[in-house]
Amino acid sequence: ILESHPFRVTRNADMEIEEDEASDLLETIEAGVRQRRFGRVVRLEVQQDMPQFLLDLLKGHLNAERSDIYQMNGPLGMSQFFDLAALDVPPLKYTSFVPQQPAVLNQDDDLFSVMRKQDILLYHPYDSFLPVIRYFREAALDPDVLAIKTTLYRVGSNSPIVNALLEAREHGKQVAVLVELKARFDEENNIVWARKLEAQGVHVVYGLLGLKTHCKVALVVRREADGLRRYVHLSTGNYNATTARIYSDIGLLTSRPDLGIDASELFNRLTGFAPGASYRKLLVAPEYLRKRFDQLICREIEHAREGRDARLIFKMNALVDAKLIRRLYDASMAGVRIDLLVRGVCCLRPGLKGLSENIRVTSVVGRFLEHPRIYYFANAGQPEIYLGSADLMPRNLDRRVETIFPVEDEALKTRLLDEVLAIAMRDNVKARELLPDGTYVRIQPADGEPLVDSQAWFMERARSYA
């Protein structure tokens, strides 16, 4: 051995799937996953002291372009730094937090009895994910439950929810599951679950041709004294008990008839029983969501022009869609006050004179990954609030099946506006503000202004709800 030098290779992980030509989508995606390790090299990282002859040798063997080579002054693989997190150094770590069970669920009643009385809003990870697991488990064991239908996008390798679905099938219930095989980097895990579900007699489908199914919906159909009743769980995040501890997401448990019928229509379409669907309350992409959001923003513009209360507050992961960004500029120029809480990419420029002076953009990056999508429309004193799975990006609006759903319970609407959104907008510890030139600055509290760490506030608030 003359010399040794570390290097790190990153390969293109995209899979080109021709769904209309694939005789078996599962096997096609499985083959694509196997080919990933032979994908085109898109990055070759080497240390700066690697000699040129060895670099040329690597470049040739890997068919790497010169522009793909990065000479690094430091460690190449960062995964070993996870070992630092295992060190017992309390001052460098967050204090432990146990997600709380909302007091409304501490009763002895079964979950369906509680849902008949009221809607239940769960703000994870502050509220425990256990009620969602309980929803599936009680449905699996309840002799009056006839059917369970759900979507699965990223569920994890050891899923209590999938286990509950398997148990439901063992108890003779009709179980239909849409497994999204194209969930990036979760393909292998989803293939395993799809095969296991199919082996137990679950009706497994893989979605609509050319569309990725990203919505989070679970429908339970139950036989009751006055007929069949539908129960629904709708969420901004995945049915994944592991990520529910580190992602912030919001779910709604409800027995509202309109949402139940809409969920049935959605599953009829996704499972192939109906070619189209009409929805009463759900905003579903790609058919209706873009058009309806444009209409809702235009409604605020009209309110502003007529001197009525006009306000938009959107919380999302990314704001990229050019058409809706232009509509938000229109709203700003009409006098609509707009607050955008965008954790990640934001292609809108706030604070530009004559264009976006009424728009403020902030981003909170903290202990938990901010993942909810919340859309508030003031509507001249008759506010509407929607939650859902879609960001304002072309892929979400045009190339995915997404659901945005209304929150209609007045107490829950107040909680979302006065707590979830208001506290996030007041954050002056973990928040940054986007400036007109595209840079972010950390928000600093004014002299004497109390510190507000929104995530810490929500943890404490969850304890008071428990």
C-alpha positions as CSV (number, residue, x, y, z in Angstrom):
1,I,0.0,0.0,0.0
2,L,1.6,3.3,-1.1
3,E,-1.1,5.7,-0.1
4,S,-4.7,5.8,1.2
5,H,-7.2,8.5,0.8
6,P,-10.9,8.6,1.6
7,F,-13.5,9.6,-1.0
8,R,-17.3,9.8,-1.0
9,V,-19.6,9.2,-4.0
10,T,-23.1,10.5,-4.4
11,R,-25.2,9.0,-7.2
12,N,-28.3,10.1,-9.0
13,A,-31.3,8.5,-7.1
14,D,-34.0,9.5,-9.5
15,M,-36.0,6.7,-11.1
16,E,-37.5,7.0,-14.5
17,I,-40.7,5.0,-14.3
18,E,-42.9,4.6,-17.3
19,E,-46.1,3.7,-15.4
20,D,-48.2,3.2,-18.5
21,E,-45.7,0.7,-19.9
22,A,-45.1,-1.2,-16.7
23,S,-46.9,-4.5,-16.4
24,D,-46.2,-4.7,-12.7
25,L,-45.6,-1.3,-11.0
26,L,-44.3,-2.9,-7.8
27,E,-41.7,-5.1,-9.6
28,T,-40.7,-2.1,-11.8
29,I,-40.0,0.1,-8.8
30,E,-38.2,-2.7,-7.0
31,A,-35.9,-3.1,-10.0
32,G,-35.4,0.7,-10.1
33,V,-34.4,0.6,-6.4
34,R,-31.8,-2.1,-7.1
35,Q,-30.3,0.0,-10.0
36,R,-29.9,3.0,-7.7
37,R,-26.5,2.0,-6.6
38,F,-25.3,2.0,-10.2
39,G,-26.8,5.5,-10.9
40,R,-24.8,8.3,-12.5
41,V,-22.3,9.9,-10.3
42,V,-23.4,13.5,-9.5
43,R,-20.8,14.3,-6.8
44,L,-17.3,12.9,-5.9
45,E,-15.9,14.3,-2.7
46,V,-12.2,13.9,-2.0
47,Q,-9.8,15.4,0.5
48,Q,-7.6,18.2,-0.7
49,D,-4.4,16.2,-0.3
50,M,-5.4,13.4,-2.7
51,P,-2.8,13.3,-5.5
52,Q,-3.8,14.1,-9.0
53,F,-3.1,10.7,-10.4
54,L,-5.4,9.1,-7.9
55,L,-8.1,11.7,-8.5
56,D,-7.8,11.1,-12.3
57,L,-8.1,7.3,-11.7
58,L,-11.3,7.7,-9.7
59,K,-12.7,10.2,-12.1
60,G,-12.2,7.7,-15.0
61,H,-13.5,4.7,-13.2
62,L,-16.6,6.5,-12.0
63,N,-17.3,8.4,-15.2
64,A,-17.4,11.6,-13.2
65,E,-17.4,15.1,-14.7
66,R,-14.8,17.6,-13.5
67,S,-17.6,19.8,-12.3
68,D,-18.8,17.0,-10.0
69,I,-15.6,16.8,-8.1
70,Y,-15.3,18.6,-4.7
71,Q,-12.0,18.8,-2.8
72,M,-12.9,19.1,0.8
73,N,-10.9,20.4,3.8
74,G,-12.5,18.3,6.5
75,P,-14.3,15.1,7.1
76,L,-16.3,13.7,4.1
77,G,-18.9,11.6,5.9
78,M,-20.9,13.5,8.5
79,S,-22.9,10.5,9.8
80,Q,-20.2,9.7,12.4
81,F,-21.1,12.9,14.2
82,F,-24.3,11.2,15.3
83,D,-22.1,9.6,17.9
84,L,-21.7,13.0,19.5
85,A,-25.5,13.0,20.2
86,A,-25.0,9.9,22.3
87,L,-22.7,11.6,24.7
88,D,-24.1,12.3,28.1
89,V,-23.7,16.0,28.3
90,P,-27.0,17.4,29.6
91,P,-26.1,21.2,29.1
92,L,-25.7,20.5,25.4
93,K,-29.0,18.7,25.0
94,Y,-32.7,19.6,25.0
95,T,-34.6,18.6,28.1
96,S,-36.8,15.6,27.6
97,F,-40.4,16.1,26.5
98,V,-43.2,13.6,26.7
99,P,-46.0,14.2,24.2
100,Q,-49.3,14.8,26.0
101,Q,-52.6,13.1,25.8
102,P,-55.4,15.7,25.3
103,A,-57.8,15.7,28.3
104,V,-60.8,15.0,26.1
105,L,-59.3,11.6,25.3
106,N,-58.7,10.7,29.0
107,Q,-62.3,9.5,29.3
108,D,-63.2,5.8,29.5
109,D,-65.4,6.2,26.4
110,D,-64.2,4.5,23.2
111,L,-62.7,6.9,20.7
112,F,-65.6,6.7,18.3
113,S,-68.0,7.9,21.1
114,V,-65.8,10.9,21.7
115,M,-65.6,11.7,17.9
116,R,-69.4,11.6,17.7
117,K,-69.6,14.4,20.3
118,Q,-66.8,16.6,18.9
119,D,-63.9,17.1,16.5
120,I,-60.5,16.5,18.0
121,L,-57.4,18.4,16.9
122,L,-54.0,16.9,17.5
123,Y,-50.9,19.1,17.2
124,H,-48.0,16.6,17.1
125,P,-45.5,16.2,18.7
126,Y,-46.9,18.3,21.5
127,D,-50.0,16.2,21.5
128,S,-49.2,12.5,21.5
129,F,-49.5,10.4,18.3
130,L,-51.0,7.5,20.4
131,P,-54.6,8.7,19.7
132,V,-54.0,8.1,16.0
133,I,-52.7,4.6,16.6
134,R,-55.7,4.1,18.9
135,Y,-58.0,5.1,16.1
136,F,-56.7,2.3,13.9
137,R,-56.5,-0.2,16.8
138,E,-60.0,0.4,18.0
139,A,-61.3,0.2,14.4
140,A,-59.5,-3.1,14.0
141,L,-61.0,-4.7,17.2
142,D,-64.5,-3.1,17.1
143,P,-67.1,-5.7,15.9
144,D,-69.3,-2.9,14.5
145,V,-66.5,-1.5,12.2
146,L,-67.1,-2.8,8.7
147,A,-64.3,-1.2,6.7
148,I,-61.1,0.7,7.0
149,K,-59.5,2.6,4.2
150,T,-56.3,4.6,4.3
151,T,-53.4,6.1,2.4
152,L,-49.8,5.2,3.4
153,Y,-46.9,7.3,2.2
154,R,-44.0,7.1,4.7
155,V,-44.9,4.7,7.5
156,G,-41.6,3.5,8.9
157,S,-40.1,0.0,9.2
158,N,-42.0,-1.1,12.4
159,S,-45.5,0.4,12.0
160,P,-48.1,0.0,14.7
161,I,-50.7,1.4,12.2
162,V,-49.9,-1.2,9.5
163,N,-50.0,-3.9,12.2
164,A,-53.5,-2.6,13.2
165,L,-54.6,-2.9,9.5
166,L,-53.3,-6.5,9.4
167,E,-55.2,-7.2,12.6
168,A,-58.4,-5.7,11.2
169,R,-58.1,-8.0,8.2
170,E,-57.7,-11.0,10.6
171,H,-61.0,-9.9,12.2
172,G,-62.7,-10.1,8.8
173,K,-63.0,-6.4,8.1
174,Q,-62.8,-4.9,4.7
175,V,-59.4,-3.2,4.5
176,A,-58.3,-1.1,1.5
177,V,-54.9,0.6,1.5
178,L,-53.2,2.9,-1.0
179,V,-49.5,2.4,-0.7
180,E,-47.5,5.0,-2.5
181,L,-44.6,3.0,-3.9
182,K,-42.9,6.1,-5.3
183,A,-42.3,7.8,-1.9
184,R,-38.7,8.8,-2.4
185,F,-36.2,6.7,-0.5
186,D,-39.1,4.8,1.2
187,E,-39.8,2.6,-1.8
188,E,-38.2,-0.5,-0.4
189,N,-40.0,-0.2,2.9
190,N,-43.3,0.4,1.2
191,I,-42.8,-2.6,-1.1
192,V,-42.3,-4.8,2.0
193,W,-45.5,-3.5,3.6
194,A,-47.5,-3.7,0.4
195,R,-46.6,-7.4,0.0
196,K,-47.3,-8.1,3.6
197,L,-50.7,-6.5,3.4
198,E,-51.6,-8.2,0.1
199,A,-50.6,-11.6,1.7
200,Q,-53.2,-11.0,4.4
201,G,-56.0,-10.3,1.9
202,V,-55.9,-6.5,2.1
203,H,-57.0,-4.7,-1.0
204,V,-53.8,-2.8,-1.9
205,V,-53.6,-0.3,-4.7
206,Y,-50.8,1.9,-5.9
207,G,-52.6,5.1,-6.9
208,L,-53.5,6.9,-10.1
209,L,-51.5,6.7,-13.3
210,G,-48.9,9.5,-13.4
211,L,-49.8,10.9,-10.0
212,K,-48.1,10.5,-6.7
213,T,-50.6,10.1,-3.8
214,H,-49.4,12.4,-1.0
215,C,-52.6,13.0,0.9
216,K,-53.1,11.6,4.5
217,V,-56.6,10.2,5.0
218,A,-58.0,7.3,7.0
219,L,-61.7,6.4,6.8
220,V,-63.5,4.1,9.1
221,V,-67.1,2.9,8.3
222,R,-69.0,1.7,11.3
223,R,-72.5,0.1,11.7
224,E,-74.5,2.0,14.4
225,A,-78.1,2.0,15.6
226,D,-79.1,4.8,13.2
227,G,-77.3,3.4,10.2
228,L,-73.7,3.5,8.8
229,R,-71.5,6.3,10.1
230,R,-68.2,7.4,8.7
231,Y,-65.2,8.5,10.9
232,V,-62.2,10.2,9.4
233,H,-58.7,11.1,10.3
234,L,-57.1,13.8,8.1
235,S,-53.6,15.1,8.6
236,T,-50.8,17.3,7.4
237,G,-48.2,14.5,8.1
238,N,-47.5,10.9,7.6
239,Y,-48.8,7.9,9.4
240,N,-45.4,7.4,11.0
241,A,-45.1,7.0,14.7
242,T,-41.4,7.6,14.6
243,T,-41.3,10.9,12.7
244,A,-44.4,12.1,14.7
245,R,-42.0,12.6,17.6
246,I,-39.7,15.0,15.7
247,Y,-42.0,16.6,13.0
248,S,-44.7,19.1,14.0
249,D,-47.9,18.2,12.2
250,I,-51.7,18.6,12.8
251,G,-54.4,16.0,12.5
252,L,-58.1,16.1,12.8
253,L,-60.4,13.3,14.0
254,T,-63.9,13.9,13.0
255,S,-67.3,12.3,12.3
256,R,-68.7,15.2,10.2
257,P,-70.9,13.7,7.5
258,D,-69.7,15.9,4.7
259,L,-66.0,15.0,5.3
260,G,-66.9,11.3,5.7
261,I,-68.7,11.3,2.3
262,D,-65.9,13.2,0.7
263,A,-63.4,10.7,2.1
264,S,-65.5,7.8,0.6
265,E,-65.6,9.6,-2.8
266,L,-61.8,10.0,-2.6
267,F,-61.1,6.4,-1.9
268,N,-63.6,5.3,-4.6
269,R,-61.5,7.2,-7.0
270,L,-58.1,6.1,-5.7
271,T,-59.2,2.4,-5.7
272,G,-60.6,2.5,-9.1
273,F,-64.3,2.2,-8.3
274,A,-65.2,5.6,-9.7
275,P,-63.5,7.5,-12.5
276,G,-64.2,11.0,-11.0
277,A,-65.5,12.5,-7.8
278,S,-67.2,15.6,-6.6
279,Y,-66.4,16.9,-3.1
280,R,-68.4,18.9,-0.7
281,K,-65.7,20.2,1.6
282,L,-62.3,18.6,0.6
283,L,-60.1,20.6,-1.7
284,V,-58.4,17.8,-3.8
285,A,-55.4,18.2,-6.1
286,P,-54.8,18.1,-9.0
287,E,-58.4,18.8,-10.0
288,Y,-59.7,21.5,-7.7
289,L,-57.0,22.8,-5.3
290,R,-55.2,25.3,-7.5
291,K,-58.4,26.9,-8.8
292,R,-60.0,27.1,-5.4
293,F,-57.0,28.7,-3.7
294,D,-56.8,31.3,-6.5
295,Q,-60.5,32.0,-5.9
296,L,-60.0,32.3,-2.1
297,I,-57.1,34.8,-2.5
298,C,-59.2,36.8,-5.0
299,R,-62.0,36.9,-2.5
300,E,-59.6,38.6,0.0
301,I,-58.6,41.0,-2.7
302,E,-62.3,42.0,-3.3
303,H,-62.8,42.4,0.5
304,A,-59.8,44.7,0.7
305,R,-61.0,46.8,-2.2
306,E,-64.4,47.2,-0.5
307,G,-62.8,48.2,2.8
308,R,-63.6,45.0,4.6
309,D,-61.3,43.0,6.8
310,A,-58.9,41.2,4.5
311,R,-56.0,39.0,5.8
312,L,-54.1,35.9,4.7
313,I,-51.9,33.8,7.0
314,F,-50.3,30.8,5.3
315,K,-48.0,28.3,7.1
316,M,-46.2,25.8,4.8
317,N,-42.9,24.1,4.0
318,A,-42.3,25.8,0.6
319,L,-43.7,28.5,-1.6
320,V,-42.7,28.0,-5.2
321,D,-45.7,28.2,-7.5
322,A,-45.3,31.2,-9.7
323,K,-49.0,31.7,-10.5
324,L,-50.0,31.8,-6.8
325,I,-47.1,34.0,-6.0
326,R,-48.3,36.5,-8.6
327,R,-51.7,36.3,-7.0
328,L,-50.3,37.0,-3.6
329,Y,-48.5,40.1,-5.1
330,D,-51.9,41.1,-6.4
331,A,-53.4,40.8,-3.0
332,S,-50.6,42.8,-1.4
333,M,-51.1,45.6,-3.9
334,A,-54.8,45.6,-3.2
335,G,-54.1,46.1,0.5
336,V,-54.5,42.6,1.9
337,R,-52.2,42.0,4.9
338,I,-50.3,38.8,4.4
339,D,-48.1,36.8,6.8
340,L,-46.3,33.8,5.3
341,L,-44.6,31.3,7.6
342,V,-42.4,29.3,5.2
343,R,-39.9,26.9,6.8
344,G,-38.0,26.1,3.6
345,V,-37.8,27.5,0.0
346,C,-39.7,30.7,-0.6
347,C,-39.6,32.2,-4.1
348,L,-41.7,35.2,-3.2
349,R,-39.9,38.5,-2.3
350,P,-41.6,40.4,0.5
351,G,-41.4,44.1,1.2
352,L,-40.8,45.4,-2.3
353,K,-42.2,48.8,-2.9
354,G,-45.3,48.8,-5.0
355,L,-45.5,45.0,-5.1
356,S,-45.2,43.2,-1.8
357,E,-45.1,45.9,0.9
358,N,-48.0,44.1,2.8
359,I,-46.2,40.7,2.9
360,R,-44.1,39.4,5.7
361,V,-42.2,36.1,5.4
362,T,-40.7,34.3,8.4
363,S,-39.2,30.9,9.0
364,V,-38.9,28.9,12.2
365,V,-36.2,26.2,12.4
366,G,-36.0,24.7,15.8
367,R,-36.1,21.4,17.8
368,F,-38.9,19.9,15.7
369,L,-39.3,20.1,11.9
370,E,-42.1,22.5,11.1
371,H,-44.3,20.5,8.8
372,P,-48.0,21.6,9.1
373,R,-49.7,23.4,6.2
374,I,-52.3,25.9,7.5
375,Y,-54.1,28.4,5.3
376,Y,-56.2,31.2,7.0
377,F,-58.5,33.5,5.1
378,A,-60.1,36.3,7.1
379,N,-63.1,36.6,4.7
380,A,-64.4,39.9,6.1
381,G,-65.0,38.5,9.6
382,Q,-66.1,35.1,8.6
383,P,-62.8,33.3,8.7
384,E,-62.0,30.0,7.0
385,I,-59.0,27.8,8.0
386,Y,-57.8,24.9,6.1
387,L,-55.2,22.2,6.9
388,G,-53.7,19.7,4.6
389,S,-50.8,17.9,2.9
390,A,-50.0,20.3,0.1
391,D,-47.4,23.1,-0.1
392,L,-47.9,25.8,-2.7
393,M,-45.6,24.1,-5.3
394,P,-46.4,23.0,-8.9
395,R,-45.8,19.3,-7.9
396,N,-48.3,19.5,-5.1
397,L,-50.9,21.4,-7.0
398,D,-50.6,19.7,-10.4
399,R,-48.8,16.3,-10.1
400,R,-50.0,14.8,-6.8
401,V,-53.2,13.7,-5.1
402,E,-53.4,16.1,-2.2
403,T,-56.2,17.0,0.3
404,I,-56.8,20.3,2.0
405,F,-59.6,20.2,4.5
406,P,-61.5,22.8,6.4
407,V,-61.6,23.1,10.2
408,E,-65.1,24.2,11.0
409,D,-65.4,23.8,14.8
410,E,-65.2,27.3,16.2
411,A,-63.1,26.4,19.2
412,L,-60.6,24.6,17.1
413,K,-60.5,27.5,14.6
414,T,-59.8,29.9,17.5
415,R,-57.0,27.6,18.7
416,L,-55.4,27.5,15.3
417,L,-55.5,31.3,14.8
418,D,-54.9,32.6,18.3
419,E,-52.3,30.0,19.4
420,V,-50.7,27.9,16.6
421,L,-50.4,30.8,14.1
422,A,-50.2,33.7,16.4
423,I,-47.4,32.3,18.6
424,A,-45.5,31.2,15.5
425,M,-45.6,34.7,14.2
426,R,-44.4,36.1,17.6
427,D,-41.4,33.8,17.7
428,N,-38.2,35.8,18.4
429,V,-35.9,33.0,19.4
430,K,-35.8,30.6,16.5
431,A,-37.4,32.7,13.8
432,R,-35.8,34.4,10.8
433,E,-37.3,37.0,8.6
434,L,-36.9,37.1,4.8
435,L,-35.7,40.5,3.5
436,P,-36.5,42.0,0.1
437,D,-33.1,41.1,-1.2
438,G,-33.6,37.4,-0.6
439,T,-31.5,37.1,2.6
440,Y,-32.7,36.1,6.0
441,V,-32.0,37.8,9.3
442,R,-32.6,36.5,12.8
443,I,-35.5,38.2,14.5
444,Q,-34.2,40.0,17.6
445,P,-36.6,40.9,20.5
446,A,-36.9,44.6,21.2
447,D,-35.7,46.0,24.5
448,G,-37.9,44.6,27.3
449,E,-39.8,42.4,24.9
450,P,-40.3,38.9,26.3
451,L,-38.6,36.0,24.5
452,V,-41.0,33.7,22.6
453,D,-39.7,30.3,21.5
454,S,-42.8,29.0,19.8
455,Q,-42.0,25.3,20.1
456,A,-41.2,25.6,23.8
457,W,-44.5,27.5,24.2
458,F,-46.4,24.7,22.5
459,M,-44.8,22.1,24.7
460,E,-45.9,23.9,27.8
461,R,-49.4,24.5,26.4
462,A,-49.8,20.8,25.6
463,R,-49.2,20.0,29.3
464,S,-52.0,22.4,30.2
465,Y,-54.4,20.7,27.8
466,A,-53.6,17.2,29.2
